[in-house]
Structure formats: structure tokens, C-alpha cells
Amino acid sequence: MDKLAESVAVNVADYRRLARRALPGDVWDFIAGGSGDQLTMRANRRAFAGVGLRPRVLVDVSGRTTETTMLGAQVAAPIAIAPMAYHCLADPEGEVATARAAAGLVTVVSSFASRTIEDVAAAAAGPLWFQLYCFRDRGVMTDLVRRAEATGYRALVLTVDMPMMGRRDADARNGFTLPAEVTPVNLTGAGPGGADGAVAGRPDVAELTRQLLDDGVTWEIVRWLRGITGLPLVLKGILTGEDAARAVELGAAGVIVSNHGGRQLDGAIAALHALPDVLDRVGQDCEVYVDGGVRRGADVLKALALGARAVLVGRPVLWGLAARGEAGVRDVLQIMSNELDLAMGLSGCPTVASITRRPDAIVRRIPGPPAAAPPVGAATADGAARDGAEQPAARVAHEFRRGSGAAGTGPPGPAGAAGP
């Protein structure tokens, strides 16, 4: 590949390549990697490869639009930025650059952001939601909620799949620690339960997280959070219909079907595969979103056809930020929005509503043999050496059809970079 071609980015995969060249190896591994053998991380991508689109023809799509709403807010496309920690690892402007780039789209800001809640709010060009972890110190959570309320954030996202941090082998192998200039700034100066002492000791990220998170958390925290704020609450990390139903019972306005980008429980079901079960239980009662493995506009179309209100995108945003700063994030989001617009037009879907109203005409399972596992010690798609052989995903005969009740694992497609 010549130097000119190496610098061109026409899709998300190109930005992945550019970001990998731009970042130090340990930072790349932290952003790109998953937990354990990365089975769940790759399963997220295979889930999208395992379903196909059945386009309808001779439909007038001349007036098509990708606009929709999320919790009542008008958005330019059903694509939101997932909460991710430490954007300043990718670019000095960090979350401020990301929020400026996301014009007309929802940005979910992480509790572990490396720019302040207030700075991000001042820069944002679209609606903001604020993500909370279940911290040991409820006073820290209350402080974060009050700051988000005061600066115009429109919803809270409670991450519920992280009572402790999944083991990420590459980070352990690298001994990854945050650079001195990158800290969870919203958790410092927050009192005894904040991050001041932990950050001062420069522990690895896993140790910092262990010190702050509550591994004894229960559903009571949802009741507590609903009691201290009037902001809509969305629960992130739901993979079962039972948990989704419990979330709605306790007042959740939405759920994000997510396995944390394959960074928590390795072997957990792909988020796209979990989506039908969740929708069967709560699809009429709250907004349901999905993240994990979304890399193309056609992936967005598939998720919507299966019933999701919108998708959240994670790693591609950081790839754009690492490669070209704010302009790179803007380009990644525009590429995905343009691809969605094209896929809608070619599928005979002029509006987002027309996708979800024709579930029988959109998605079908793609039959095929299981993908072969890479050999022991081979490099994965994210560049980390494998510690053991991966077992092929089980094949199932269920179709991916919204409302069918079938939520199997589906046949795998080609392995690739995965995660939100």
C-alpha cells in the first residue's frame, strides 16, 4: 500500500488502522482489547455478520431521513456515542473534542472521563447523557448527578454489569497504567470516596477501578438513584429479558443491551443475540438500545430491524479521535450515518420508523459453517497474542426475526475487531 492510500480513511476499518499506527502499543491494547480469550468481543462482530438484509424494491426513498428521537430528544441518526473512559489517551482534548464532533447525536459521558462534566457540557453540539458506575461511596454518585443536572445533561446511564472489572490479559501483560496527565478528573476532589488517593499511587486501571466500585451492589441502587433525581434513567449492561423487566419495574426509561464491548464476562452472549429476548419482555414499555460490534451503517440497520431504538458506538469513536482528533470523530460518525442512509435507501426504507415497522422484510439468518479458531499463540485481530485455543461458536437454526422469540447464538461470521 502506498503512502497516500495509507492515509485515506473511507470506512471505520481504515480509522482503526490509522489509530493503531498513532497510539503507543499499551494504549492501543487498552482501547482495542477485550477480556479473557476475547470470545465475546469477537462474537459481537460475528452476530452482525450472521444476519442478512432482504431489501424491498420499487419503494420511493427520495425523501429518506435518518432522523429519530432518543428519550424524546431529536437526533440526526440512531447512532450515539457509548460511554468510554479516558478519551485523553487518544487526544489531548479528549471528551471535549468528542462532544464537539457529535453534532446532533447523543454523547454518553463516562464517570471515568478525563475532561470535566462542565467542560464537556460547554463544548457539546448534541444531547448529553451522563454515565454512572455503582461506586462504593453514594456521596460521590450524588455529587456527579448534581453536576450533570446543573449542566444540562438529559439522562443518566447506570452501568450495571461491572461490580468488578473483567481481566484484560493484554493490560496485565503490559502493566498498563494511566499517564500522569490522564486522570478521572470528575472523581478527584470528590471527598473520601473519590479517586484522589488511588490516582496519587498510580495503580493500574484495574486496581483503581477495584478501589472505587461496589461489588456488593444490588437492585436497591436503582431505587436509590430514582429517588435522588428526576432525570430519566437508562440501565446499561442488560443481557436478559428478566433483568430488563426488573429494570422497567423500578422505573428505568430505557435499557442498553450490552456486554461492555466484550470487556467484562468473556463468554457472555453477543449483545445482538440478546436483543430479541429483551424486546420480547420490555419492548413496549421502554426504549431499548444495543451496543457491541457496530462498525457499518448496515449494522445499524440490522439492529433497528431487530427492534432496537438506536445503537451506541464505542471503539470507532476513539479510533477517529486518535487518528485525527475532533475531525476524525466527526468523520467516523459521518461515515456511519452516510452508510446507514445508503443501506436504508437500498433496502426500501425511507425512514427509521419504516425499518422497525417491517421486521418480516428485513433480517434473516445467513447459513454457513462455523469459523475456524485461530491457532494457539496466533495474533488476534486486535494484535494481542492468544493464550489458548478458541472454540467455534455453536451453530443454531433460529432465524433472527423481531418478534419470533428466537434469540440463539447464530452462526459466526469472519472474526474482526469488536466491541461497542
N, C-alpha and C positions, 0 to 999 in steps of 0.2 A: 504494500500500500504506500503511495507517495505521500509526501508531507501535506500537500493540500487536502487530499482525501482524508488523512488522519485528523484534520482539524474540523471537518464538516460534521455537523450533527443534524440528521434528518429524522431521528427517532430516539426513543428513550435508551435503547441499547447503545447508540452512539455516545450519549451522555455518560452512560456507565463506563465506557472505555476511557473517555476523556477524564472523568473523575478519578479513575484508578491511577492514571498517569500523574494526576495533580497532587494526590494525597500521600502522606507518609504511609508505609506499609501497615503499621499498627493501627492508625486511624482508619484506613480502608477496611481492615478486618473488623474493627468495632462497628462500623456503619453497615457493612455488607453481610456480615456473618449471622448465623443462627445458632441455636443451642444444640448440644449433643452431636449426633451424626447429620444434623440438618435435614432430617427426613420431612418434617412438617414444612420447613421453609420451601423445599422443592415441591412438596405436594400442593402448595398454594398455586404454583405456576401450572402444574400438571392438571389441576382441576379445570382451569380455563381452557387448556389445550384439549381436554376431554369432552368438551361440548361444542356444538356447531350451530350455525345460524341457517334458518330456512327463509330466505328472502321472498317477499311478495312483490310482484311486478305490476307495472301499469298503474302505479299509485302516484298521485300528484304530490311531489315533495318539493315543489318550487318555493314554498313558503316555510320551509322547515326551520326549527329553532331548537337549541339545546337548553333553553332556559327552563328552570323549575323552581321549586321552593324547598327549603330545609327549615323545619320548625317555624314556618311562616315567613321566613326571610327570602326575598327574591334573589336567586343566584344565576350566574351566567351559564352554568353547566352543572350536572350532578356529580361533580368532582370536588372533593375537599382535601385539604392538607391534613394528614394524620399527625397526632402529637408525637414529636420526636425530641429527644434531649440534645442539648449542646450543639446547636447549629453553628456556633462559632468555631467548632472543629473544622468546618468546611469553608468558612469565610469569616473575616473579622467582624462584618456587620451582622452575621448570624440571623436570628429570628426577625430582626428589623428588615433586612433585605428580603427575606421570605415573605413577610406580610405585605410589603410594598408590591411585590411581584404578583400577588394573588388577587388581582383586581376582579371584583365581582364574585369571588369564590370564598367559601368558608375556610378559615385557618384555625386549627385547633392548637393552642399554645400549651406546651408541656410545663408541668411543675418544675421539671429539671431544665428549663430554658436557660440559655446563657446570656439573654438580654432581659431587662426588667419587664414586668407586666405593663408598666406605664409607657415605656419606650416603644414597645410593640404596638400598643393601642394608638399612640400618636402617629405611627407610620402606616397603619393598616389601610388597605384600599378595598377591603371587603369585610364581611361579618366575622367577628371573632368569637370563638368558644374557648373556655379555659379548662384544661385537663388537670384533675387531681388524682394523686395516689392516696392510698389509705395509710397516712402517716401515724406513727405512734402517738404523736402529740396533736390532739384535736385543736389545740390553740393555734398551731401552725396552719392547719387546714382552714380554720375560721379566718385567720388573717389573710390568707390567699383569696378566699371567697370575697371578703370585703373589698379588697383591692380590685378584683375583677369586676365586681358590681360597680365600683366607683368610676371605673374607666371604660364602661360601656360594653363589656363582654356580654353576649346574648344568651349563653347557655353554659352549663357545667358538664364536663365529661368525667365520670368516675371510672378509673381503670380498676377492674375487679379480678383480673387474672394474675396478679403479681403480689401475693403475700410475701414472696421472697423472689429473688432473681434467678432465672434459669442459668445453668452453667454454659458458658460460651467458651469452647475449648481454645479458640484462636486467641481470645483475650487473655486467658490464663497462660497460654504458651508465650505470649508476648510480654506478660507482666504489665498489661496496659494500665496506665494512669492518666488522668487529665493533665494537660499542660497547665502551668501555674496561672496563665491568663484566662483559662476557661473554667468557670465555676457555675454552680447552680445559684445564680445571683438572687433569685427570689426566695431562697431558703436560708440565705445568710442574713444575720441581723434579725432573725425571727424569734429570738429567745432561746431558752434551754433546749427546746425540741428541734431547733433548726440545725443548719449544716455547718455552723462556724467551726466547731471543734473537729468535726470529721474532715472538712476541707483543709484545715490547718495541718493535719497529719499527712496529707497527700496519699490517702489509701487508694487501692484500686477501686474501680467503679462499683464492682460487686460489693466490696466492703462498705463503701459509702451508702449504697442502697440498703444493705442489711441493717445499718445503724438507724436508718430513718423509717423504714417500712414496718407495719404492724402485721406480724404473722399470726396474730390471734383474732384478726378481723372477722366479723360475721355480717349477716344481713342487717343487723341493727344499725350499721353505719349509714345505710341508705335512709332509714327513718330519721336518723340524727341529721343528716345533711338536708333532707327535705324540710326539717324543722327550723333550719337557720337561714334559709334563703328562699326567695320566690322565683329564682331563675329556673328555667326548665332543666331537668336532669336527664342525661343520657348515660347509660352504663355500657362500658367498652370491655370486651373480653368474653362475651357470651357465646357459647357454642352449643347449647341445648335448648330445646323448647321449654323444658321445665324451669330453667333459670330465667329465661326470657319472661315467662308468665309470672314468676315471682317478682321480677323487676317491675313489671307493669302494676301488679297488685300494690306495690309500695310507692307508686307514684311516678315511675320513670316515663318521660315523654318520648324516649327513643332508646334503642339498643344498637350497638355496633357489634356485628358478628365478626369475631376476630380471634386469632390465636397469637397475637402480638408479633405478627410477621415471622412466626417460627422461631422466636427468640426465648420462649418460655418452656412449655412442656413439649419436648421432642416426641413425636408420635401422635400428637393431637390431630384430630381431623382437620382437613383443609377447610378454611372458612367458607368457601363457596359451596362445599358439600354440606355444611351445617345450615346454610341459609334456608332451605325448604322447611326443615323441622321448626326453626324459629318462626318462620312466616305462618306455618300452619297453626301455631299457638297464639301469636300476638299480632299477626299482620293487619288485623282490622282495628287494633287497639293502640298502636303507637307507630312511629316511624322506625323503619328497620334499614340500617346501613351495613355495608360489608367492606372489609379491607383485607389485604394479603394477596400479593401476586399480580396486581393490576398494572399492566405495562403498555397496553394498547387501547385505543378508543373502542375497538371491538370487544375488549374485555369489559369495558363499562357497559356496553350494550347488552352483553350476556348477563351481567349481574342485574341490570334493570329488568331484563326479560324474565329472569327468575324471581323478580318481585322486590328487589332492593330499591329503596328510595334514592340512594346515591352511593358512591364509593368514596373511600378515603385512600389517598396515595401517600406513601412514605419515602422509601429509599430513592425513587426517581427525583424527588424534590431536592434531596441532599446531593445527588449526583449533579444536577444542574447548578446548585449553589457552589459546589466545589470546583466545577469546570469553569463557570463564567459569572459567578456571583449572582446578583439580582437578575441580570439579563438572562442567565442560564435557567433560573427558576421560571421566569416568565415564559421562556421558550419551551421548556418541558410541558408546562401547563397548556400552552397554546397548541403544541403538537398533539397532545392527548385530546383536547377539545376539538381540534380540526379532524382528527381521526374519528372521533365519535360522530361528528356531523356527517362525515363521508359514509360511515357504516350505517347510520340512520337512513341516509338517502338511498343507499344501495339495498337496504332491507325493506324499503317501502314504509318507513316510519317517520312522518314529518314532525312529530312532537314527542317529548318524553312520555306524555300520557298515552300516546298511541303504542308505545313499546309495552307498557305494563297492561294494556287492555287487550293485547293479542298474544297471550302466553302460549297458546297452542300452535302459533305460527312461527315462533322464533327459535326455540332452543331444542336441540336433540343431542343425545349421546353420540359420540364418534367411536365406532368399534375399532379395536386394534389390539395387538399383543402388548403385554406389559413391557415397559422399557427395561433394558438390561442394566444391572447395577454396575457402577464403576468398580474397577479392581481395587483391592486394598492398597492404600497408600497413594492412590491416584489423586491428582489435584481436582477439586470440585470446581464448579462454575464460578465460585467466588474466590478461588485461588488458594484455599486452605487445604493442606494435606489431610486425607481421610485417615481416621483411626481404625476403621473396621468396615467390613462389607455391609452394604445396604441391601435390604431385602426388597424385591419389587413390590409395588403396591398391589393389593388384591384386586382382581377384576370383579366387576358386578354387572348385572344385566339390566339394572334400572335405568330408565330414561331420566334425564334432568328436565322435568316439566313442572312448572309452577302449579301447585295445587294437586299434584299427583300423590303427594305423601312420600315419594321415593327420595331418599336422601343418602344414597350409598356413597362409596368412596370413588367410584368411577375409574375408568382406565387411565393410566398415566400417559402423558404426552412427553415431549422432549424435556429433559432437565434444563434448568436455567436459573438465573438469579431470581430470587423470590423474596417475598416479604411485603409489608404494606408499602 
